[in-house]
Amino acid sequence: MTVTYHDSNARMSQITVHNGTVYLAGQVPTDPTADMRGQTEQVLARVDALLDKAGTSKEHLITAQIWVTSMAEFDQMNAAWDSWVVPGRPPVRAAVEAKLAKPEWKVEIMVTAALPEA
């Protein structure tokens, strides 16, 4: 059994790959001064970059877990998500309200994707 680890530090990896499946760590915004939609767009751009680095893309998403700090802003997150997700290929998804590690973060997203068949 082979597991590969990418962009790792002592605590965690940003990407792990096992048996044709890519797992990303939870991604957070780079500019926490943005509103919910802006932060979500930042996170989704990071997801795109990491999936690309792992050899896959959002076209091969399997699951997504989303944490938002306020359901009052849920529609803003969904607007960014709906613009980003591949039509006809949405992953299974869960979204919950939660307190995140830094108070300025409004959203965190973690996804799992398949590697495309060679």
KOLGU-4560 file (N, C-alpha, C; in nm, 3 decimals, padded with zeros to 5 digits):
<recs>
<n_xx: 00.086 n_yy: -00.117 n_zz: 00.000 ca_xx: 00.000 ca_yy: 00.000 ca_zz: 00.000 c_xx: 00.090 c_yy: 00.123 c_zz: 00.000 mol: A seq: 1 type: MET>
<n_xx: 00.068 n_yy: 00.212 n_zz: -00.096 ca_xx: 00.146 ca_yy: 00.334 ca_zz: -00.106 c_xx: 00.059 c_yy: 00.454 c_zz: -00.078 mol: A seq: 2 type: THR>
<n_xx: 00.105 n_yy: 00.538 n_zz: 00.013 ca_xx: 00.043 ca_yy: 00.666 ca_zz: 00.039 c_xx: 00.150 c_yy: 00.771 c_zz: 00.014 mol: A seq: 3 type: VAL>
<n_xx: 00.116 n_yy: 00.874 n_zz: -00.064 ca_xx: 00.211 ca_yy: 00.982 ca_zz: -00.086 c_xx: 00.160 c_yy: 01.107 c_zz: -00.015 mol: A seq: 4 type: THR>
<n_xx: 00.254 n_yy: 01.186 n_zz: 00.033 ca_xx: 00.225 ca_yy: 01.305 ca_zz: 00.112 c_xx: 00.290 c_yy: 01.425 c_zz: 00.043 mol: A seq: 5 type: TYR>
<n_xx: 00.216 n_yy: 01.535 n_zz: 00.031 ca_xx: 00.266 ca_yy: 01.654 ca_zz: -00.037 c_xx: 00.240 c_yy: 01.778 c_zz: 00.048 mol: A seq: 6 type: HIS>
<n_xx: 00.329 n_yy: 01.874 n_zz: 00.034 ca_xx: 00.318 ca_yy: 02.001 ca_zz: 00.107 c_xx: 00.298 c_yy: 01.974 c_zz: 00.256 mol: A seq: 7 type: ASP>
<n_xx: 00.390 n_yy: 01.899 n_zz: 00.312 ca_xx: 00.378 ca_yy: 01.854 ca_zz: 00.451 c_xx: 00.466 c_yy: 01.936 c_zz: 00.545 mol: A seq: 8 type: SER>
<n_xx: 00.424 n_yy: 01.942 n_zz: 00.670 ca_xx: 00.508 ca_yy: 01.992 ca_zz: 00.778 c_xx: 00.497 c_yy: 01.891 c_zz: 00.891 mol: A seq: 9 type: ASN>
<n_xx: 00.544 n_yy: 01.924 n_zz: 01.007 ca_xx: 00.543 ca_yy: 01.828 ca_zz: 01.118 c_xx: 00.401 c_yy: 01.791 c_zz: 01.160 mol: A seq: 10 type: ALA>
<n_xx: 00.304 n_yy: 01.878 n_zz: 01.136 ca_xx: 00.167 ca_yy: 01.855 ca_zz: 01.182 c_xx: 00.077 c_yy: 01.789 c_zz: 01.079 mol: A seq: 11 type: ARG>
<n_xx: 00.091 n_yy: 01.828 n_zz: 00.952 ca_xx: -00.007 ca_yy: 01.781 ca_zz: 00.854 c_xx: 00.046 c_yy: 01.795 c_zz: 00.712 mol: A seq: 12 type: MET>
<n_xx: -00.024 n_yy: 01.731 n_zz: 00.621 ca_xx: 00.001 ca_yy: 01.745 ca_zz: 00.478 c_xx: -00.118 c_yy: 01.818 c_zz: 00.416 mol: A seq: 13 type: SER>
<n_xx: -00.091 n_yy: 01.893 n_zz: 00.311 ca_xx: -00.200 ca_yy: 01.958 ca_zz: 00.239 c_xx: -00.268 c_yy: 01.860 c_zz: 00.143 mol: A seq: 14 type: GLN>
<n_xx: -00.191 n_yy: 01.760 n_zz: 00.097 ca_xx: -00.242 ca_yy: 01.660 ca_zz: 00.002 c_xx: -00.190 c_yy: 01.523 c_zz: 00.044 mol: A seq: 15 type: ILE>
<n_xx: -00.278 n_yy: 01.424 n_zz: 00.044 ca_xx: -00.234 ca_yy: 01.285 ca_zz: 00.049 c_xx: -00.304 c_yy: 01.212 c_zz: -00.066 mol: A seq: 16 type: THR>
<n_xx: -00.233 n_yy: 01.113 n_zz: -00.120 ca_xx: -00.288 ca_yy: 01.036 ca_zz: -00.231 c_xx: -00.273 c_yy: 00.888 c_zz: -00.197 mol: A seq: 17 type: VAL>
<n_xx: -00.383 n_yy: 00.815 n_zz: -00.214 ca_xx: -00.383 ca_yy: 00.671 ca_zz: -00.188 c_xx: -00.481 c_yy: 00.603 c_zz: -00.281 mol: A seq: 18 type: HIS>
<n_xx: -00.436 n_yy: 00.500 n_zz: -00.346 ca_xx: -00.524 ca_yy: 00.414 ca_zz: -00.426 c_xx: -00.612 c_yy: 00.493 c_zz: -00.524 mol: A seq: 19 type: ASN>
<n_xx: -00.553 n_yy: 00.590 n_zz: -00.592 ca_xx: -00.628 ca_yy: 00.666 ca_zz: -00.692 c_xx: -00.719 c_yy: 00.773 c_zz: -00.637 mol: A seq: 20 type: GLY>
<n_xx: -00.706 n_yy: 00.803 n_zz: -00.507 ca_xx: -00.790 ca_yy: 00.904 ca_zz: -00.444 c_xx: -00.701 c_yy: 01.013 c_zz: -00.383 mol: A seq: 21 type: THR>
<n_xx: -00.741 n_yy: 01.138 n_zz: -00.405 ca_xx: -00.669 ca_yy: 01.254 ca_zz: -00.354 c_xx: -00.749 c_yy: 01.315 c_zz: -00.241 mol: A seq: 22 type: VAL>
<n_xx: -00.683 n_yy: 01.335 n_zz: -00.128 ca_xx: -00.745 ca_yy: 01.394 ca_zz: -00.010 c_xx: -00.677 c_yy: 01.527 c_zz: 00.019 mol: A seq: 23 type: TYR>
<n_xx: -00.754 n_yy: 01.634 n_zz: 00.029 ca_xx: -00.697 ca_yy: 01.763 ca_zz: 00.064 c_xx: -00.728 c_yy: 01.797 c_zz: 00.210 mol: A seq: 24 type: LEU>
<n_xx: -00.635 n_yy: 01.866 n_zz: 00.272 ca_xx: -00.661 ca_yy: 01.922 ca_zz: 00.405 c_xx: -00.763 c_yy: 02.034 c_zz: 00.391 mol: A seq: 25 type: ALA>
<n_xx: -00.823 n_yy: 02.074 n_zz: 00.501 ca_xx: -00.914 ca_yy: 02.187 ca_zz: 00.498 c_xx: -00.840 c_yy: 02.312 c_zz: 00.453 mol: A seq: 26 type: GLY>
<n_xx: -00.899 n_yy: 02.383 n_zz: 00.358 ca_xx: -00.837 ca_yy: 02.504 ca_zz: 00.304 c_xx: -00.910 c_yy: 02.627 c_zz: 00.355 mol: A seq: 27 type: GLN>
<n_xx: -00.832 n_yy: 02.729 n_zz: 00.385 ca_xx: -00.886 ca_yy: 02.854 ca_zz: 00.441 c_xx: -00.844 c_yy: 02.971 c_zz: 00.354 mol: A seq: 28 type: VAL>
<n_xx: -00.908 n_yy: 03.086 n_zz: 00.370 ca_xx: -00.877 ca_yy: 03.200 ca_zz: 00.284 c_xx: -00.738 c_yy: 03.259 c_zz: 00.309 mol: A seq: 29 type: PRO>
<n_xx: -00.684 n_yy: 03.323 n_zz: 00.205 ca_xx: -00.557 ca_yy: 03.391 ca_zz: 00.216 c_xx: -00.574 c_yy: 03.537 c_zz: 00.260 mol: A seq: 30 type: THR>
<n_xx: -00.688 n_yy: 03.597 n_zz: 00.226 ca_xx: -00.718 ca_yy: 03.735 ca_zz: 00.266 c_xx: -00.845 c_yy: 03.735 c_zz: 00.351 mol: A seq: 31 type: ASP>
<n_xx: -00.829 n_yy: 03.729 n_zz: 00.482 ca_xx: -00.948 ca_yy: 03.720 ca_zz: 00.568 c_xx: -01.027 c_yy: 03.849 c_zz: 00.581 mol: A seq: 32 type: PRO>
<n_xx: -00.985 n_yy: 03.955 n_zz: 00.512 ca_xx: -01.063 ca_yy: 04.079 ca_zz: 00.516 c_xx: -01.179 c_yy: 04.076 c_zz: 00.416 mol: A seq: 33 type: THR>
<n_xx: -01.179 n_yy: 03.979 n_zz: 00.327 ca_xx: -01.285 ca_yy: 03.967 ca_zz: 00.227 c_xx: -01.416 c_yy: 03.919 c_zz: 00.292 mol: A seq: 34 type: ALA>
<n_xx: -01.528 n_yy: 03.943 n_zz: 00.223 ca_xx: -01.656 ca_yy: 03.894 ca_zz: 00.271 c_xx: -01.664 c_yy: 03.742 c_zz: 00.247 mol: A seq: 35 type: ASP>
<n_xx: -01.775 n_yy: 03.683 n_zz: 00.287 ca_xx: -01.791 ca_yy: 03.538 ca_zz: 00.275 c_xx: -01.771 c_yy: 03.489 c_zz: 00.132 mol: A seq: 36 type: MET>
<n_xx: -01.831 n_yy: 03.556 n_zz: 00.036 ca_xx: -01.815 ca_yy: 03.513 ca_zz: -00.104 c_xx: -01.669 c_yy: 03.523 c_zz: -00.145 mol: A seq: 37 type: ARG>
<n_xx: -01.605 n_yy: 03.633 n_zz: -00.112 ca_xx: -01.465 ca_yy: 03.651 ca_zz: -00.147 c_xx: -01.376 c_yy: 03.547 c_zz: -00.083 mol: A seq: 38 type: GLY>
<n_xx: -01.398 n_yy: 03.519 n_zz: 00.045 ca_xx: -01.319 ca_yy: 03.418 ca_zz: 00.112 c_xx: -01.342 c_yy: 03.280 c_zz: 00.050 mol: A seq: 39 type: GLN>
<n_xx: -01.466 n_yy: 03.251 n_zz: 00.016 ca_xx: -01.496 ca_yy: 03.121 ca_zz: -00.047 c_xx: -01.426 c_yy: 03.110 c_zz: -00.182 mol: A seq: 40 type: THR>
<n_xx: -01.427 n_yy: 03.216 n_zz: -00.260 ca_xx: -01.358 ca_yy: 03.214 ca_zz: -00.389 c_xx: -01.208 c_yy: 03.191 c_zz: -00.372 mol: A seq: 41 type: GLU>
<n_xx: -01.149 n_yy: 03.252 n_zz: -00.269 ca_xx: -01.007 ca_yy: 03.230 ca_zz: -00.240 c_xx: -00.981 c_yy: 03.083 c_zz: -00.207 mol: A seq: 42 type: GLN>
<n_xx: -01.065 n_yy: 03.028 n_zz: -00.122 ca_xx: -01.049 ca_yy: 02.888 ca_zz: -00.082 c_xx: -01.062 c_yy: 02.796 c_zz: -00.203 mol: A seq: 43 type: VAL>
<n_xx: -01.160 n_yy: 02.821 n_zz: -00.286 ca_xx: -01.181 ca_yy: 02.736 ca_zz: -00.404 c_xx: -01.064 c_yy: 02.747 c_zz: -00.502 mol: A seq: 44 type: LEU>
<n_xx: -01.002 n_yy: 02.863 n_zz: -00.512 ca_xx: -00.883 ca_yy: 02.879 ca_zz: -00.595 c_xx: -00.768 c_yy: 02.794 c_zz: -00.538 mol: A seq: 45 type: ALA>
<n_xx: -00.756 n_yy: 02.791 n_zz: -00.406 ca_xx: -00.653 ca_yy: 02.707 ca_zz: -00.342 c_xx: -00.682 c_yy: 02.559 c_zz: -00.367 mol: A seq: 46 type: ARG>
<n_xx: -00.808 n_yy: 02.522 n_zz: -00.359 ca_xx: -00.847 ca_yy: 02.383 ca_zz: -00.387 c_xx: -00.809 c_yy: 02.347 c_zz: -00.530 mol: A seq: 47 type: VAL>
<n_xx: -00.841 n_yy: 02.435 n_zz: -00.625 ca_xx: -00.805 ca_yy: 02.410 ca_zz: -00.765 c_xx: -00.655 c_yy: 02.387 c_zz: -00.780 mol: A seq: 48 type: ASP>
<n_xx: -00.574 n_yy: 02.472 n_zz: -00.718 ca_xx: -00.428 ca_yy: 02.463 ca_zz: -00.730 c_xx: -00.375 c_yy: 02.333 c_zz: -00.670 mol: A seq: 49 type: ALA>
<n_xx: -00.428 n_yy: 02.294 n_zz: -00.555 ca_xx: -00.383 ca_yy: 02.170 ca_zz: -00.492 c_xx: -00.427 c_yy: 02.047 c_zz: -00.570 mol: A seq: 50 type: LEU>
<n_xx: -00.549 n_yy: 02.048 n_zz: -00.621 ca_xx: -00.595 ca_yy: 01.936 ca_zz: -00.703 c_xx: -00.508 c_yy: 01.923 c_zz: -00.828 mol: A seq: 51 type: LEU>
<n_xx: -00.475 n_yy: 02.036 n_zz: -00.889 ca_xx: -00.388 ca_yy: 02.035 ca_zz: -01.007 c_xx: -00.251 c_yy: 01.977 c_zz: -00.972 mol: A seq: 52 type: ASP>
<n_xx: -00.197 n_yy: 02.019 n_zz: -00.861 ca_xx: -00.066 ca_yy: 01.968 ca_zz: -00.816 c_xx: -00.070 c_yy: 01.817 c_zz: -00.796 mol: A seq: 53 type: LYS>
<n_xx: -00.184 n_yy: 01.765 n_zz: -00.753 ca_xx: -00.200 ca_yy: 01.621 ca_zz: -00.728 c_xx: -00.234 c_yy: 01.544 c_zz: -00.856 mol: A seq: 54 type: ALA>
<n_xx: -00.260 n_yy: 01.615 n_zz: -00.966 ca_xx: -00.289 ca_yy: 01.547 ca_zz: -01.092 c_xx: -00.435 c_yy: 01.524 c_zz: -01.120 mol: A seq: 55 type: GLY>
<n_xx: -00.521 n_yy: 01.603 n_zz: -01.057 ca_xx: -00.665 ca_yy: 01.589 ca_zz: -01.081 c_xx: -00.728 c_yy: 01.728 c_zz: -01.086 mol: A seq: 56 type: THR>
<n_xx: -00.860 n_yy: 01.734 n_zz: -01.081 ca_xx: -00.929 ca_yy: 01.863 ca_zz: -01.087 c_xx: -01.067 c_yy: 01.852 c_zz: -01.023 mol: A seq: 57 type: SER>
<n_xx: -01.135 n_yy: 01.964 n_zz: -01.017 ca_xx: -01.269 ca_yy: 01.967 ca_zz: -00.959 c_xx: -01.369 c_yy: 01.883 c_zz: -01.040 mol: A seq: 58 type: LYS>
<n_xx: -01.334 n_yy: 01.848 n_zz: -01.162 ca_xx: -01.419 ca_yy: 01.761 ca_zz: -01.244 c_xx: -01.428 c_yy: 01.620 c_zz: -01.186 mol: A seq: 59 type: GLU>
<n_xx: -01.336 n_yy: 01.587 n_zz: -01.094 ca_xx: -01.330 ca_yy: 01.453 ca_zz: -01.037 c_xx: -01.359 c_yy: 01.452 c_zz: -00.887 mol: A seq: 60 type: HIS>
<n_xx: -01.428 n_yy: 01.555 n_zz: -00.838 ca_xx: -01.461 ca_yy: 01.561 ca_zz: -00.695 c_xx: -01.552 c_yy: 01.445 c_zz: -00.655 mol: A seq: 61 type: LEU>
<n_xx: -01.528 n_yy: 01.396 n_zz: -00.534 ca_xx: -01.611 ca_yy: 01.291 ca_zz: -00.476 c_xx: -01.691 c_yy: 01.347 c_zz: -00.359 mol: A seq: 62 type: ILE>
<n_xx: -01.622 n_yy: 01.413 n_zz: -00.267 ca_xx: -01.688 ca_yy: 01.469 ca_zz: -00.149 c_xx: -01.636 c_yy: 01.609 c_zz: -00.119 mol: A seq: 63 type: THR>
<n_xx: -01.717 n_yy: 01.685 n_zz: -00.047 ca_xx: -01.675 ca_yy: 01.816 ca_zz: 00.004 c_xx: -01.737 c_yy: 01.835 c_zz: 00.142 mol: A seq: 64 type: ALA>
<n_xx: -01.656 n_yy: 01.887 n_zz: 00.231 ca_xx: -01.702 ca_yy: 01.926 ca_zz: 00.364 c_xx: -01.676 c_yy: 02.075 c_zz: 00.377 mol: A seq: 65 type: GLN>
<n_xx: -01.778 n_yy: 02.148 n_zz: 00.419 ca_xx: -01.767 ca_yy: 02.293 ca_zz: 00.428 c_xx: -01.807 c_yy: 02.338 c_zz: 00.568 mol: A seq: 66 type: ILE>
<n_xx: -01.724 n_yy: 02.423 n_zz: 00.625 ca_xx: -01.755 ca_yy: 02.484 ca_zz: 00.754 c_xx: -01.766 c_yy: 02.633 c_zz: 00.733 mol: A seq: 67 type: TRP>
<n_xx: -01.876 n_yy: 02.692 n_zz: 00.778 ca_xx: -01.895 ca_yy: 02.837 ca_zz: 00.773 c_xx: -01.918 c_yy: 02.888 c_zz: 00.915 mol: A seq: 68 type: VAL>
<n_xx: -01.876 n_yy: 03.011 n_zz: 00.939 ca_xx: -01.890 ca_yy: 03.063 ca_zz: 01.075 c_xx: -02.029 c_yy: 03.119 c_zz: 01.103 mol: A seq: 69 type: THR>
<n_xx: -02.106 n_yy: 03.143 n_zz: 00.997 ca_xx: -02.240 ca_yy: 03.197 ca_zz: 01.017 c_xx: -02.333 c_yy: 03.152 c_zz: 00.905 mol: A seq: 70 type: SER>
<n_xx: -02.440 n_yy: 03.085 n_zz: 00.942 ca_xx: -02.539 ca_yy: 03.046 ca_zz: 00.843 c_xx: -02.610 c_yy: 03.167 c_zz: 00.783 mol: A seq: 71 type: MET>
<n_xx: -02.599 n_yy: 03.282 n_zz: 00.848 ca_xx: -02.655 ca_yy: 03.404 ca_zz: 00.791 c_xx: -02.584 c_yy: 03.441 c_zz: 00.660 mol: A seq: 72 type: ALA>
<n_xx: -02.462 n_yy: 03.392 n_zz: 00.641 ca_xx: -02.385 ca_yy: 03.419 ca_zz: 00.520 c_xx: -02.376 c_yy: 03.297 c_zz: 00.427 mol: A seq: 73 type: GLU>
<n_xx: -02.454 n_yy: 03.195 n_zz: 00.456 ca_xx: -02.453 ca_yy: 03.070 ca_zz: 00.382 c_xx: -02.481 c_yy: 03.092 c_zz: 00.233 mol: A seq: 74 type: PHE>
<n_xx: -02.574 n_yy: 03.181 n_zz: 00.201 ca_xx: -02.608 ca_yy: 03.207 ca_zz: 00.061 c_xx: -02.488 c_yy: 03.263 c_zz: -00.017 mol: A seq: 75 type: ASP>
<n_xx: -02.406 n_yy: 03.346 n_zz: 00.049 ca_xx: -02.287 ca_yy: 03.401 ca_zz: -00.017 c_xx: -02.187 c_yy: 03.289 c_zz: -00.050 mol: A seq: 76 type: GLN>
<n_xx: -02.169 n_yy: 03.198 n_zz: 00.044 ca_xx: -02.080 ca_yy: 03.085 ca_zz: 00.020 c_xx: -02.134 c_yy: 03.001 c_zz: -00.095 mol: A seq: 77 type: MET>
<n_xx: -02.264 n_yy: 02.973 n_zz: -00.093 ca_xx: -02.325 ca_yy: 02.892 ca_zz: -00.198 c_xx: -02.315 c_yy: 02.959 c_zz: -00.335 mol: A seq: 78 type: ASN>
<n_xx: -02.323 n_yy: 03.091 n_zz: -00.340 ca_xx: -02.311 ca_yy: 03.161 ca_zz: -00.467 c_xx: -02.172 c_yy: 03.138 c_zz: -00.528 mol: A seq: 79 type: ALA>
<n_xx: -02.068 n_yy: 03.146 n_zz: -00.445 ca_xx: -01.932 ca_yy: 03.118 ca_zz: -00.494 c_xx: -01.919 c_yy: 02.972 c_zz: -00.533 mol: A seq: 80 type: ALA>
<n_xx: -01.971 n_yy: 02.884 n_zz: -00.450 ca_xx: -01.963 ca_yy: 02.739 ca_zz: -00.477 c_xx: -02.033 c_yy: 02.707 c_zz: -00.609 mol: A seq: 81 type: TRP>
<n_xx: -02.156 n_yy: 02.757 n_zz: -00.626 ca_xx: -02.235 ca_yy: 02.725 ca_zz: -00.745 c_xx: -02.167 c_yy: 02.774 c_zz: -00.873 mol: A seq: 82 type: ASP>
<n_xx: -02.094 n_yy: 02.886 n_zz: -00.866 ca_xx: -02.021 ca_yy: 02.938 ca_zz: -00.981 c_xx: -01.898 c_yy: 02.854 c_zz: -01.012 mol: A seq: 83 type: SER>
<n_xx: -01.848 n_yy: 02.783 n_zz: -00.911 ca_xx: -01.723 ca_yy: 02.708 ca_zz: -00.924 c_xx: -01.743 c_yy: 02.562 c_zz: -00.961 mol: A seq: 84 type: TRP>
<n_xx: -01.841 n_yy: 02.497 n_zz: -00.902 ca_xx: -01.857 ca_yy: 02.352 ca_zz: -00.920 c_xx: -01.892 c_yy: 02.320 c_zz: -01.066 mol: A seq: 85 type: VAL>
<n_xx: -01.844 n_yy: 02.208 n_zz: -01.115 ca_xx: -01.866 ca_yy: 02.167 ca_zz: -01.253 c_xx: -02.013 c_yy: 02.127 c_zz: -01.270 mol: A seq: 86 type: VAL>
<n_xx: -02.085 n_yy: 02.190 n_zz: -01.362 ca_xx: -02.225 ca_yy: 02.155 ca_zz: -01.384 c_xx: -02.241 c_yy: 02.006 c_zz: -01.415 mol: A seq: 87 type: PRO>
<n_xx: -02.337 n_yy: 01.943 n_zz: -01.349 ca_xx: -02.363 ca_yy: 01.802 ca_zz: -01.371 c_xx: -02.269 c_yy: 01.709 c_zz: -01.297 mol: A seq: 88 type: GLY>
<n_xx: -02.170 n_yy: 01.764 n_zz: -01.222 ca_xx: -02.072 ca_yy: 01.681 ca_zz: -01.152 c_xx: -02.050 c_yy: 01.728 c_zz: -01.008 mol: A seq: 89 type: ARG>
<n_xx: -02.156 n_yy: 01.766 n_zz: -00.938 ca_xx: -02.135 ca_yy: 01.811 ca_zz: -00.800 c_xx: -02.102 c_yy: 01.691 c_zz: -00.709 mol: A seq: 90 type: PRO>
<n_xx: -02.010 n_yy: 01.711 n_zz: -00.616 ca_xx: -01.979 ca_yy: 01.603 ca_zz: -00.522 c_xx: -02.088 c_yy: 01.592 c_zz: -00.416 mol: A seq: 91 type: PRO>
<n_xx: -02.086 n_yy: 01.482 n_zz: -00.340 ca_xx: -02.168 ca_yy: 01.480 ca_zz: -00.220 c_xx: -02.107 c_yy: 01.586 c_zz: -00.129 mol: A seq: 92 type: VAL>
<n_xx: -02.191 n_yy: 01.650 n_zz: -00.046 ca_xx: -02.143 ca_yy: 01.764 ca_zz: 00.029 c_xx: -02.215 c_yy: 01.776 c_zz: 00.162 mol: A seq: 93 type: ARG>
<n_xx: -02.140 n_yy: 01.821 n_zz: 00.262 ca_xx: -02.199 ca_yy: 01.858 ca_zz: 00.390 c_xx: -02.149 c_yy: 01.998 c_zz: 00.422 mol: A seq: 94 type: ALA>
<n_xx: -02.235 n_yy: 02.079 n_zz: 00.479 ca_xx: -02.197 ca_yy: 02.214 ca_zz: 00.520 c_xx: -02.257 c_yy: 02.241 c_zz: 00.657 mol: A seq: 95 type: ALA>
<n_xx: -02.173 n_yy: 02.287 n_zz: 00.748 ca_xx: -02.219 ca_yy: 02.313 ca_zz: 00.885 c_xx: -02.164 c_yy: 02.445 c_zz: 00.935 mol: A seq: 96 type: VAL>
<n_xx: -02.230 n_yy: 02.500 n_zz: 01.034 ca_xx: -02.181 ca_yy: 02.619 ca_zz: 01.101 c_xx: -02.085 c_yy: 02.575 c_zz: 01.211 mol: A seq: 97 type: GLU>
<n_xx: -01.970 n_yy: 02.642 n_zz: 01.218 ca_xx: -01.869 ca_yy: 02.604 ca_zz: 01.317 c_xx: -01.778 c_yy: 02.722 c_zz: 01.348 mol: A seq: 98 type: ALA>
<n_xx: -01.718 n_yy: 02.718 n_zz: 01.464 ca_xx: -01.614 ca_yy: 02.814 ca_zz: 01.500 c_xx: -01.484 c_yy: 02.764 c_zz: 01.439 mol: A seq: 99 type: LYS>
<n_xx: -01.414 n_yy: 02.848 n_zz: 01.361 ca_xx: -01.291 ca_yy: 02.808 ca_zz: 01.295 c_xx: -01.170 c_yy: 02.846 c_zz: 01.379 mol: A seq: 100 type: LEU>
<n_xx: -01.052 n_yy: 02.800 n_zz: 01.339 ca_xx: -00.930 ca_yy: 02.818 ca_zz: 01.417 c_xx: -00.890 c_yy: 02.964 c_zz: 01.436 mol: A seq: 101 type: ALA>
<n_xx: -00.923 n_yy: 03.049 n_zz: 01.339 ca_xx: -00.895 ca_yy: 03.193 ca_zz: 01.350 c_xx: -01.026 c_yy: 03.268 c_zz: 01.334 mol: A seq: 102 type: LYS>
<n_xx: -01.052 n_yy: 03.365 n_zz: 01.418 ca_xx: -01.183 ca_yy: 03.433 ca_zz: 01.414 c_xx: -01.209 c_yy: 03.511 c_zz: 01.285 mol: A seq: 103 type: PRO>
<n_xx: -01.105 n_yy: 03.548 n_zz: 01.211 ca_xx: -01.126 ca_yy: 03.624 ca_zz: 01.088 c_xx: -01.164 c_yy: 03.534 c_zz: 00.969 mol: A seq: 104 type: GLU>
<n_xx: -01.142 n_yy: 03.405 n_zz: 00.982 ca_xx: -01.183 ca_yy: 03.313 ca_zz: 00.876 c_xx: -01.333 c_yy: 03.290 c_zz: 00.881 mol: A seq: 105 type: TRP>
<n_xx: -01.397 n_yy: 03.294 n_zz: 00.765 ca_xx: -01.542 ca_yy: 03.273 ca_zz: 00.756 c_xx: -01.577 c_yy: 03.136 c_zz: 00.699 mol: A seq: 106 type: LYS>
<n_xx: -01.481 n_yy: 03.070 n_zz: 00.631 ca_xx: -01.511 ca_yy: 02.944 ca_zz: 00.564 c_xx: -01.386 c_yy: 02.857 c_zz: 00.556 mol: A seq: 107 type: VAL>
<n_xx: -01.407 n_yy: 02.727 n_zz: 00.565 ca_xx: -01.302 ca_yy: 02.628 ca_zz: 00.543 c_xx: -01.364 c_yy: 02.515 c_zz: 00.462 mol: A seq: 108 type: GLU>
<n_xx: -01.290 n_yy: 02.468 n_zz: 00.362 ca_xx: -01.342 ca_yy: 02.363 ca_zz: 00.274 c_xx: -01.238 c_yy: 02.252 c_zz: 00.260 mol: A seq: 109 type: ILE>
<n_xx: -01.284 n_yy: 02.129 n_zz: 00.271 ca_xx: -01.200 ca_yy: 02.011 ca_zz: 00.253 c_xx: -01.266 c_yy: 01.921 c_zz: 00.148 mol: A seq: 110 type: MET>
<n_xx: -01.187 n_yy: 01.875 n_zz: 00.050 ca_xx: -01.244 ca_yy: 01.792 ca_zz: -00.056 c_xx: -01.164 c_yy: 01.664 c_zz: -00.075 mol: A seq: 111 type: VAL>
<n_xx: -01.229 n_yy: 01.568 n_zz: -00.137 ca_xx: -01.169 ca_yy: 01.443 ca_zz: -00.181 c_xx: -01.202 c_yy: 01.430 c_zz: -00.330 mol: A seq: 112 type: THR>
<n_xx: -01.103 n_yy: 01.386 n_zz: -00.409 ca_xx: -01.123 ca_yy: 01.372 ca_zz: -00.553 c_xx: -01.056 c_yy: 01.244 c_zz: -00.602 mol: A seq: 113 type: ALA>
<n_xx: -01.105 n_yy: 01.196 n_zz: -00.714 ca_xx: -01.042 ca_yy: 01.081 ca_zz: -00.779 c_xx: -00.935 c_yy: 01.130 c_zz: -00.874 mol: A seq: 114 type: ALA>
<n_xx: -00.833 n_yy: 01.047 n_zz: -00.893 ca_xx: -00.737 ca_yy: 01.074 ca_zz: -01.000 c_xx: -00.801 c_yy: 01.027 c_zz: -01.130 mol: A seq: 115 type: LEU>
<n_xx: -00.785 n_yy: 01.103 n_zz: -01.238 ca_xx: -00.842 ca_yy: 01.058 ca_zz: -01.365 c_xx: -00.776 c_yy: 00.929 c_zz: -01.410 mol: A seq: 116 type: PRO>
<n_xx: -00.851 n_yy: 00.847 n_zz: -01.477 ca_xx: -00.796 ca_yy: 00.720 ca_zz: -01.527 c_xx: -00.698 c_yy: 00.748 c_zz: -01.641 mol: A seq: 117 type: GLU>
<n_xx: -00.588 n_yy: 00.679 n_zz: -01.639 ca_xx: -00.483 ca_yy: 00.702 ca_zz: -01.740 c_xx: -00.521 c_yy: 00.640 c_zz: -01.872 mol: A seq: 118 type: ALA>
</recs>
